Amino acid sequence: MTRFGLSFRSSMPHSGRVSQLLRMRRNKVRSSIFTNMVIALLLLLTPIIMLYAYSNRTSSRVLTEEIVKAKRTQVETFVGQLGQMFAQFDSYQKMLYESTEVRNLAYPDLLGDDLLHYRTLKTVSEEINRLAGSGRWKGIIAVVYPKTGMIIKSNSSLNAMPPALPDKDAFWSYQKRVNGEPYFIETISSPAKTAKAEESDLTVIAKVDEGEIKSDLSDMKNKGLEDPFLYKPGFTPIYNYTANKALIEQMLPDLLPSEHSDESSYKPLLMQTENGAYQVHMEVVQPLGWYLVDYVPIDKIMAPIKRNQTTFYIISGMMLFMACILGFILYRSIRIPFRKLMQGMNFIEKGIYTSRMKDPPRGEFRYLYQRFNSMATRIEELIEDVLKEQIRTKEANVKQLQSQINPHFLYNTLAYIKSMVELGEREAAVSMTMNLSKYYRYTTKTSRSLATLGEELELVVNYLDIHRMLTDDFEYEIDIEPAVLEMEIPRLTLQPLVENVILHAFRKPVQYGIVRIRGSVEAGIARIVVEDNGPGIPPVQLEQMMSRIRNAASGEIDSGLQNVHQRLVLLYGGGSGLMLRMSEWGGLSAEMSWFVQDE
């Protein structure tokens, strides 16, 4: 049972501090007082400045992280757009590669006549032009038939097709021209081309000029990126049309794409150039294997924080100036009595109710000191009375509730022993006597008010075995989870439920009685259910019984079920207790439940 204790402490005397203040007032050395007040104000501002420095460092870190996240989100968004465009060309290639008409043109003999060949050629050409015109980029989509020398392409310009196809099929590769714009190309052949000497029946080509990518990079720059460009080690970067190439060339030696392989620990690169420090963000464009790179000047990131710092220092200077003007007045008339009053309130808040205000000053603060002392005295008296009354009430209730259970079981057991002796059942009487001895050895252990469920269950099993020897008209089942057996419950709470079954459920003739005891714990609530296959109780009477059990706290407890319920509620709080309902066998089901407390 929880014990409550009262602890009162006396407030420390402040006579030495008050005498010092009085001597300072008598000296009337205003310059010295003013100097001390300014020093005190500076000491008060020091923690504020330290807190601001810490807050500023934290806000700088948070702001930098947020900018990094925002910039990375921007870069990832545009990387996704680039990847989507290349993936779109991949899907176009796959559609043409799997088209029956495209494959038929590789084998003219299968088409039969020239009319069918012409129609198929026209269908394939229209499909290629439709696919090439559906995207944002003006890329080239073509089908080449090496054996027949036929080429079907989406653009009729002379420089649309590359001068030579790659030696083998590959994903997007970067190709340069001697006199022309570089481009990305991807081929897929049937059958697949894995070496230069091999010749395929058909090859589907997707080609994107570098100019299309530069236009996209310039569009990204207009939509929020600083100066994006594509980069791959060993290749010349692909710039946007207005890129600062001189600055980017200073960054290229320090770009290390391998550091960005771990997505969970992404950090931007910090680079120092002749023009200042920069934060560099890189994300790989998966279809190409190139990196989209963008950078942000550190000065641009820190500009809001620097503005915040400047504003704070200006306001701090103004506050210090005003504090110096008002310090002397506040010190003489308000600060000293107000500080003492706040100290007294802090003592009350910490539970030191013996604190009293001494040496009341003149004016309004004298009245406040008197009212404070009166309030502290009244609070001390009320809290002491209430806590003591709670302790007495709770201890009395627990002892009363637990003591009522002992004679309840004793009367029933002695009645059984008397009956067995009268009937000459010596062994049954001896067995009952021995179990009664064990029971009282268990119940007279007053050192603990709680017992494990395993101990309670051992007593119940003994009780049931005795009654089975006497009547032999019922059996029992026990299904308790191992974890529940180690839990502690109030002593002698399970036995009254079983006793209620023996006395009431099997009092009327039944075919064969069954008692089942189940125990489990789920969602922080432990439950013990005792149910039988007796005749049961009508619903109206069952509700009346539950009402008496719940309302027993306001009156005398006259039954074991009321006792069990009130002890559970008292020791485990609201929501715990005893619940009666119809069992699945038609008899009565009594369920004890309580909240499982942490260690």
C-alpha positions in Angstrom: 0.0 0.0 0.0 1.3 3.4 -0.9 2.4 5.6 2.0 2.1 9.3 2.0 4.5 11.5 4.0 4.7 15.1 4.8 7.9 17.1 4.7 8.2 20.7 5.7 11.3 22.9 5.6 12.0 26.2 7.1 13.0 29.1 4.8 16.5 30.5 5.2 16.8 33.8 7.0 17.6 36.8 4.9 18.4 39.3 7.8 22.1 39.6 6.6 21.1 40.6 3.1 18.4 43.0 4.3 20.9 44.7 6.7 23.3 45.1 3.9 20.7 46.7 1.7 19.7 49.1 4.5 23.3 50.1 5.1 23.6 50.8 1.4 20.5 53.0 1.5 21.9 54.8 4.5 25.2 55.5 2.8 23.3 57.3 0.0 26.2 56.7 -2.4 24.1 56.9 -5.5 26.9 56.5 -8.0 28.0 53.2 -6.4 24.5 51.9 -6.3 24.0 52.8 -10.0 27.3 51.2 -10.9 26.3 48.0 -9.1 22.9 48.0 -10.8 24.5 48.4 -14.3 26.9 45.5 -13.4 23.9 43.4 -12.3 22.1 44.2 -15.5 25.1 43.2 -17.5 25.3 39.9 -15.6 21.6 39.4 -16.4 22.1 40.1 -20.1 25.1 37.7 -20.2 22.9 34.5 -20.1 20.6 36.1 -22.6 23.5 36.7 -25.0 24.8 33.1 -24.4 21.3 31.7 -25.0 21.1 33.8 -28.2 24.4 32.5 -29.3 23.3 29.0 -28.8 19.9 29.7 -30.4 21.7 31.4 -33.3 23.9 28.4 -33.8 20.9 26.1 -33.6 18.9 28.3 -36.0 21.9 28.4 -38.4 22.1 24.7 -38.4 18.4 24.2 -38.8 18.2 26.9 -41.6 21.2 25.3 -43.4 19.6 21.9 -43.1 16.3 23.2 -44.5 18.0 25.0 -47.4 19.9 21.8 -48.1 16.7 19.9 -48.1 15.0 22.4 -50.3 17.9 22.6 -52.7 18.1 18.8 -52.8 14.4 18.6 -53.5 14.8 21.0 -56.4 17.7 19.1 -57.8 15.9 15.8 -57.4 12.8 17.2 -59.1 14.7 18.3 -62.1 16.7 15.1 -62.2 13.4 13.3 -62.2 12.3 15.4 -65.2 15.5 14.6 -67.1 15.2 10.9 -66.3 11.6 10.9 -67.3 12.4 12.3 -70.7 15.1 9.7 -71.4 12.7 7.0 -70.0 10.1 8.3 -72.4 12.4 7.7 -75.4 13.2 4.2 -73.9 9.5 3.4 -74.0 9.2 4.6 -77.6 12.1 2.4 -78.5 10.5 -0.6 -76.8 7.2 0.0 -78.6 8.9 0.1 -82.0 11.1 -2.8 -81.2 8.1 -4.9 -80.3 5.9 -3.7 -83.2 5.0 -6.4 -85.7 5.0 -3.9 -88.7 8.6 -2.8 -87.8 9.8 -6.4 -87.7 8.0 -7.3 -90.9 9.9 -4.6 -92.8 13.1 -6.4 -91.9 11.9 -9.3 -94.0 10.4 -8.0 -97.3 9.6 -11.4 -98.6 7.1 -11.9 -95.8 5.0 -8.9 -97.0 4.0 -10.5 -100.3 3.4 -7.6 -102.7 4.6 -4.0 -103.0 1.2 -2.5 -101.9 1.4 -4.3 -98.5 5.1 -3.2 -98.2 4.1 0.4 -98.9 1.3 0.4 -96.4 3.5 -1.2 -93.7 6.2 1.4 -94.4 3.7 4.2 -94.2 2.3 2.9 -90.9 5.7 2.6 -89.3 6.7 6.1 -90.5 3.6 7.7 -89.1 4.1 5.9 -85.8 7.7 7.1 -85.5 6.7 10.7 -86.3 3.8 10.5 -83.8 6.1 9.3 -81.0 8.8 11.8 -81.8 6.3 14.7 -81.7 4.7 13.7 -78.4 7.6 14.6 -76.2 9.0 18.0 -75.0 12.4 17.3 -76.7 13.0 17.3 -80.4 14.8 14.0 -80.4 15.4 11.6 -83.2 13.7 8.2 -83.4 14.6 6.0 -86.3 14.6 2.3 -87.4 17.6 1.1 -89.4 17.5 -2.1 -91.5 21.3 -2.8 -92.2 20.6 -5.7 -94.6 18.3 -3.7 -96.9 19.9 -0.3 -96.2 16.5 1.2 -95.4 16.2 3.9 -92.7 12.9 5.2 -91.3 13.4 8.3 -89.2 11.4 11.0 -87.5 13.3 14.0 -88.9 14.2 14.6 -92.5 17.0 17.0 -91.9 20.4 16.0 -93.3 22.2 16.0 -89.9 19.5 14.2 -88.0 21.0 10.7 -88.1 24.4 10.1 -86.5 27.3 9.6 -88.9 27.9 6.1 -87.5 26.0 3.8 -85.1 27.7 2.3 -82.0 29.5 -0.9 -82.4 27.1 -2.7 -80.0 23.8 -2.1 -78.3 24.0 0.1 -75.2 22.1 2.4 -73.0 22.5 6.1 -73.5 26.0 6.9 -74.5 27.6 10.3 -75.1 29.0 10.8 -78.6 31.0 13.8 -80.1 31.1 15.0 -83.6 34.1 16.5 -85.4 32.0 19.2 -86.9 28.7 19.2 -85.1 26.9 19.2 -81.8 27.5 16.2 -79.4 24.6 14.0 -78.7 23.3 11.1 -76.6 22.3 7.9 -78.4 20.7 4.6 -77.4 20.3 1.6 -79.7 18.5 -1.7 -79.5 18.8 -4.4 -82.2 17.2 -7.6 -83.2 19.0 -9.8 -82.8 21.0 -8.0 -80.1 24.3 -6.6 -81.3 27.2 -7.2 -78.9 30.2 -6.7 -81.2 31.3 -4.5 -84.1 31.3 -7.3 -86.7 27.8 -8.5 -86.0 25.0 -7.4 -88.3 21.4 -7.2 -87.1 18.2 -7.4 -89.0 17.0 -4.1 -87.5 18.2 -1.4 -85.1 15.9 1.1 -83.3 17.7 4.3 -82.5 16.9 7.1 -80.1 19.1 10.2 -80.3 18.9 13.5 -78.3 21.2 16.4 -79.2 23.1 18.2 -76.5 21.3 21.4 -77.4 18.0 20.0 -76.1 19.6 19.3 -72.7 21.2 22.8 -72.6 17.7 24.3 -73.2 16.3 22.2 -70.3 19.2 23.3 -68.1 18.5 27.0 -68.9 14.8 26.4 -68.2 15.8 24.9 -64.8 17.8 28.0 -64.0 14.9 30.2 -64.7 12.7 28.1 -62.4 14.8 28.2 -59.3 18.2 26.5 -59.7 21.3 28.7 -59.4 23.5 27.5 -62.2 22.8 23.8 -63.2 25.0 21.7 -65.4 25.6 18.1 -66.2 28.9 16.5 -65.2 30.6 13.1 -65.5 34.2 12.5 -64.6 36.3 12.3 -67.8 33.8 14.3 -70.0 33.3 18.0 -70.7 30.4 19.3 -68.7 27.2 20.2 -70.4 26.4 23.8 -69.4 23.2 25.9 -69.6 23.4 28.7 -72.1 24.1 31.4 -69.4 26.4 29.4 -67.2 29.3 30.9 -65.3 31.9 28.5 -66.9 34.9 30.1 -65.2 33.5 29.5 -61.8 32.3 25.9 -62.7 35.8 25.1 -64.0 37.3 26.0 -60.6 34.9 23.5 -58.9 35.4 20.6 -61.3 38.6 19.2 -59.7 36.9 18.9 -56.3 33.7 17.2 -57.5 33.6 13.7 -56.0 30.5 11.9 -57.1 31.4 8.8 -55.1 30.6 10.6 -51.8 27.0 10.7 -52.7 26.5 7.0 -53.0 24.9 6.8 -49.5 21.5 8.4 -49.7 20.8 8.2 -45.9 23.8 10.4 -45.1 23.5 12.9 -47.9 25.6 16.0 -47.4 26.4 18.8 -49.9 29.9 19.5 -50.9 31.5 22.7 -49.5 33.9 24.3 -51.8 36.1 27.4 -51.5 36.9 29.3 -54.7 38.3 32.6 -55.6 34.8 34.1 -55.6 34.0 32.7 -52.1 32.5 29.6 -50.5 29.8 27.6 -52.2 27.5 24.7 -51.3 27.4 22.1 -54.2 24.5 19.6 -54.7 24.8 16.6 -57.0 22.3 14.0 -58.0 22.8 11.3 -60.6 20.5 11.1 -63.7 20.1 7.3 -63.7 19.5 6.7 -67.4 22.7 8.6 -68.3 25.0 8.1 -65.4 25.7 11.8 -65.4 25.3 14.1 -62.4 23.1 17.2 -62.3 25.1 19.7 -60.3 24.0 23.0 -58.8 25.6 25.3 -56.3 24.5 28.0 -53.9 26.7 30.8 -52.5 27.2 30.4 -48.7 26.7 34.2 -48.3 23.3 33.8 -49.8 22.4 31.0 -47.3 23.7 33.0 -44.3 22.1 36.3 -45.2 18.9 35.8 -43.2 20.9 34.9 -40.1 23.2 37.8 -40.4 20.2 40.2 -40.7 18.8 38.5 -37.6 22.1 39.0 -35.7 22.3 42.7 -36.6 18.7 43.2 -35.5 19.4 41.4 -32.2 22.5 43.4 -31.4 20.8 46.7 -32.1 17.8 45.8 -29.9 20.1 44.6 -27.2 22.0 47.9 -27.2 18.8 49.8 -26.9 17.6 47.6 -24.1 20.8 48.1 -22.2 20.6 51.8 -22.6 17.0 51.9 -21.3 17.9 49.6 -18.5 20.7 51.9 -17.3 18.2 54.8 -17.2 15.5 52.9 -15.3 17.8 50.7 -13.2 18.3 53.1 -10.3 14.6 53.8 -9.9 13.7 50.2 -10.1 16.3 49.2 -7.7 15.2 51.6 -5.0 11.5 51.4 -5.1 10.5 48.0 -6.7 13.3 45.5 -7.3 14.2 44.7 -3.7 10.7 44.0 -2.3 9.5 42.4 -5.5 12.5 40.0 -5.5 11.8 38.9 -2.0 8.2 38.3 -2.8 9.1 36.2 -5.8 11.5 34.2 -3.6 8.7 33.5 -1.2 6.5 32.4 -4.1 9.2 30.0 -5.4 9.4 28.4 -1.9 5.6 27.9 -1.9 5.9 26.3 -5.4 8.6 23.9 -4.2 6.4 22.8 -1.3 8.2 24.8 1.5 4.9 26.0 3.1 6.7 27.3 6.2 8.1 30.2 4.2 7.1 33.6 5.6 7.9 37.2 4.4 10.0 39.2 6.9 10.8 42.9 7.2 7.8 44.2 5.2 8.6 47.5 3.5 6.3 50.6 3.4 3.6 51.2 1.0 1.7 48.7 -1.2 4.3 46.0 -0.7 3.6 45.8 3.1 0.0 44.7 2.3 1.2 42.1 -0.2 3.7 40.7 2.4 0.9 40.4 5.0 -1.5 38.7 2.5 1.3 36.3 1.4 2.0 35.2 5.0 -1.7 34.6 5.6 -2.0 32.6 2.4 1.1 30.5 3.2 -0.2 29.7 6.7 -3.6 28.7 5.4 -2.1 26.5 2.6 0.2 24.7 5.1 -2.7 23.9 7.4 -5.0 22.7 4.6 -2.5 20.5 2.9 -1.4 18.9 6.1 -5.0 18.1 7.1 -5.9 16.8 3.7 -2.9 14.5 3.3 -3.3 13.1 6.8 -6.9 12.4 6.2 -6.2 10.7 2.9 -3.6 8.5 4.6 -6.0 7.5 7.4 -8.9 6.9 5.1 -7.0 4.8 2.6 -5.3 2.6 5.2 -8.5 2.0 7.0 -10.4 1.1 3.8 -7.7 -1.4 2.7 -7.5 -3.1 6.1 -11.3 -3.3 6.4 -11.7 -4.7 2.9 -9.0 -7.3 3.3 -10.2 -8.4 6.8 -13.7 -9.1 5.6 -12.5 -11.9 3.3 -11.0 -14.1 6.0 -14.2 -15.0 8.0 -16.1 -15.3 4.8 -14.0 -18.3 3.7 -13.6 -19.6 7.3 -17.4 -20.0 7.9 -17.8 -22.0 4.7 -14.8 -24.2 5.3 -15.8 -25.0 8.9 -19.2 -25.9 7.7 -17.7 -28.5 5.3 -15.5 -29.9 8.0 -18.4 -30.3 10.3 -20.4 -32.1 7.7 -17.6 -34.5 6.9 -17.1 -35.3 10.6 -20.8 -36.0 11.0 -20.7 -38.3 8.0 -17.7 -40.1 9.2 -15.5 -39.0 6.3 -12.3 -38.9 8.3 -9.9 -38.6 5.4 -12.0 -35.8 3.9 -12.1 -34.0 7.3 -8.4 -34.4 7.7 -7.7 -33.2 4.2 -10.0 -30.2 4.8 -8.3 -29.5 8.1 -4.8 -29.6 6.5 -5.9 -27.3 3.7 -7.5 -25.0 6.2 -4.2 -24.9 8.1 -2.3 -24.1 4.9 -4.9 -21.5 4.1 -4.5 -19.7 7.4 -0.7 -20.0 7.2 -1.1 -18.2 3.9 -3.6 -15.6 5.0 -1.9 -14.7 8.3 1.2 -13.5 6.5 0.6 -9.8 7.2 3.9 -8.6 5.9 2.6 -8.3 2.4 -0.8 -7.3 1.2 -0.2 -8.6 -2.3 0.6 -12.1 -3.6 1.5 -13.5 -7.0 -1.2 -15.1 -9.0 0.7 -18.4 -8.8 0.3 -18.4 -5.0 -3.4 -17.5 -5.3 -3.9 -20.2 -7.9 -2.3 -22.8 -5.6 -4.8 -22.0 -2.9 -7.7 -22.2 -5.4 -6.6 -25.6 -6.8 -6.4 -27.0 -3.3 -9.9 -25.6 -2.6 -11.4 -27.2 -5.8 -9.7 -30.5 -5.1 -11.4 -30.7 -1.6 -14.8 -30.0 -3.1 -14.3 -32.6 -5.8 -13.5 -35.2 -3.1 -16.8 -34.3 -1.4 -19.2 -34.1 -4.4 -17.4 -35.5 -7.4 -20.0 -33.8 -9.7 -17.8 -31.2 -11.4 -14.4 -30.8 -13.0 -12.2 -27.8 -13.6 -9.8 -26.4 -16.3 -7.0 -23.9 -15.8 -5.4 -22.0 -18.6 -3.1 -19.3 -17.4 -0.4 -17.6 -19.4 3.0 -18.0 -17.8 3.6 -14.2 -17.7 0.4 -13.7 -15.7 1.5 -16.2 -12.9 4.3 -13.8 -11.8 1.9 -10.8 -11.5 0.9 -9.6 -8.1 -2.7 -9.1 -7.1 -4.4 -8.4 -3.7 -4.4 -11.5 -1.5 -7.6 -13.6 -1.5 -9.3 -12.1 -4.5 -9.4 -15.2 -6.8 -10.8 -17.6 -4.2 -14.2 -15.9 -3.7 -14.9 -16.2 -7.4 -14.4 -19.9 -7.3 -16.3 -20.2 -4.1 -19.2 -18.4 -5.7 -19.4 -21.0 -8.4 -19.3 -23.9 -5.9 -22.0 -22.4 -3.7 -24.4 -21.0 -6.3 -23.7 -22.4 -9.8 -23.7 -26.1 -8.7 -26.3 -25.7 -5.9 -29.1 -26.8 -8.2 -28.9 -30.2 -9.9 -26.9 -30.1 -13.2 -25.7 -32.9 -15.4 -22.0 -32.2 -14.7 -20.4 -29.1 -13.5 -17.4 -27.4 -15.2 -15.3 -24.6 -13.8 -12.8 -23.0 -16.1 -10.1 -20.4 -15.0 -8.4 -18.4 -17.7 -5.7 -15.8 -17.4 -4.1 -13.5 -20.0 -2.6 -10.1 -20.5 -3.2 -7.9 -23.6 -2.7 -4.2 -24.3 -1.5 -3.5 -20.8 -4.6 -5.1 -19.1 -4.5 -8.3 -17.2 -7.6 -10.4 -17.1 -8.6 -13.5 -15.0 -11.9 -15.1 -16.0 -13.8 -17.7 -13.9 -16.8 -19.2 -15.7 -19.1 -22.2 -15.2 -21.8 -24.1 -16.9 -24.4 -23.6 -14.2 -28.0 -22.4 -14.6 -26.9 -18.8 -15.0 -28.6 -15.7 -13.8 -31.5 -13.8 -15.5 -30.2 -10.6 -17.2 -32.2 -8.3 -15.0 -30.9 -9.9 -11.8 -27.3 -9.9 -13.3 -27.5 -6.1 -13.8 -28.8 -5.6 -10.3 -25.8 -7.6 -8.9 -23.4 -5.5 -10.9 -25.1 -2.3 -9.7 -24.7 -3.4 -6.0 -21.0 -4.3 -6.6 -20.2 -1.0 -8.2 -22.0 1.1 -5.5 -20.6 -0.8 -2.5 -18.0 1.9 -1.9 -20.7 4.2 -0.4 -22.1 1.6 2.0 -21.3 -1.6 3.8 -19.6 -4.4 1.8 -21.6 -7.5 2.5 -20.4 -10.1 -0.2 -17.1 -11.5 -1.4 -17.7 -10.2 -5.0 -18.1 -6.7 -3.7 -15.0 -7.1 -1.7 -13.0 -8.3 -4.7 -14.2 -5.4 -6.9 -13.6 -2.7 -4.3 -10.1 -3.9 -3.5 -9.1 -3.9 -7.2 -10.5 -0.4 -7.7 -8.8 0.9 -4.6 -5.4 -0.5 -5.4 -5.3 -0.3 -9.2 -7.6 2.7 -9.9 -10.6 3.4 -12.1 -11.1 1.0 -15.0 -10.1 -2.0 -12.8 -12.5 -4.3 -11.0 -14.9 -7.2 -11.4 -17.3 -7.7 -14.3 -20.1 -10.3 -14.4 -21.6 -11.6 -17.6 -23.1 -14.7 -19.2 -20.6 -17.4 -20.1 -20.5 -19.2 -23.4 -21.8 -22.4 -21.6 -24.9 -20.6 -20.3 -23.6 -20.1 -16.8 -21.9 -17.1 -15.1 -18.6 -15.6 -16.1 -16.7 -13.5 -13.5 -13.8 -11.4 -14.9 -11.2 -9.6 -12.8 -9.2 -7.0 -14.7 -6.6 -4.5 -13.8 -4.0 -2.3 -15.4 -0.5 -3.8 -15.5 1.9 -1.4 -13.9 5.4 -0.7 -15.1 8.3 -1.9 -13.0 
